[in-house]
Each structure stands twice: as structure tokens, then as C-alpha cells.
Amino acid sequence: MLRGGPPGPYPASELVTGTGCDLPILSSLPRIRAFLDTAFPVPATVAWVGSSPPGSWIHLHVDNTRHWDEHHRVHVPLVTSPGARLCVEGRFLHLAAGAMWAIDNSRPHGAINDGPARWHLIVDLPPAPAVEAWLASGGVVEGERDPEAFAKLCRDPFDALTPDQRADADLMARLARQ
């Protein structure tokens, strides 16, 4: 995490508990802080660096909190390869470096990495007329179908939970909403 909200009851709660709080590490990264404040039509309110190790995947899910209903998710690929692909509504796309990619995370989405480690700067932008105009000025890329990769992302994520995790009613309710 580089910028987000205060810690909450679950790992990575900083993504949804508020916005605009710089974490201490950001003070040692002045160029990244400047990028977060000036590269977009408005300053990024949430930012972190996401890593996908080789062979990893993120199950299909929908980000369904009020924060994500109101904000726009943008990926800035830092280190990537064609084997690192994002899936939105069953279509896969490699997010190439050298561009910013906005995704609709209110739609079913996931990721798969069949290449080396992938690193993205991921930011959330608040709703604002300047952001809406900026997004509208970009293009739409459909992506391609990949039934085998899609089946992998569709596996039941509850299968990986421990018995203690399955007994945690709050955790189960939170996961079921996704």
C-alpha cells in the first residue's frame, strides 16, 4: 500500500476504509508520490503495487463495496509479460507496459499469470467530471476468449479455505458477497 484508508478488520482493508492517506513509505518515494498526484485528472486516492508471481491467479470476483461503486480502477503496468492477463467478463487481455488501463471492477474479473512475475501500480480515482472525460477519451479493447484459463479462474475459491476460516461467519459472509 502506498495510499489508502486506515487499517480495518481484514487484510487490505485500507483499500476500502477511506482514501487519501499516504502511508509512511510514500514519503521515501517522492517521484511516485508526484506521479500519483499529477499523472491523472485528479490525485489518486488509493494506490498500491500489486504483484502476481509466476503461475498465480486471482479467482473471478466482483468488487462490490461502496468505495468501488464510486471509484475508477486504473492499472499502470510496471513489469509484465504476455503471459500476465486480466480477465473481465470472460475476455482476457494482456495489459502492456507504457499505457494506463482502466477496468470496470464492478464486472466479474480476475487475473492469471502464466509468465514471470508481474508488477502493476494500481490506483483508484474518485468520480469527477475530469476523470469521466479522461476515461471517455480512451479506447475500448475487447480481449480474447480463453476457455481453459477461464475455467481455472472459475474454480470455487472456498475450496482453499481452512476449517477455521470456514467457521468464521464474518469472513464467509464477506467472501460470499463477492
Helices and strands as residue ranges (DSSP letters): E 3-4, G 13-15, E 21-22, G 24-28, H 30-38, E 46-52, E 57-61, H 66-70, E 72-79, E 84-88, E 91-93, E 101-103, E 109-113, E 118-125, H 129-136, H 147-153, G 157-160, H 163-167, H 169-177
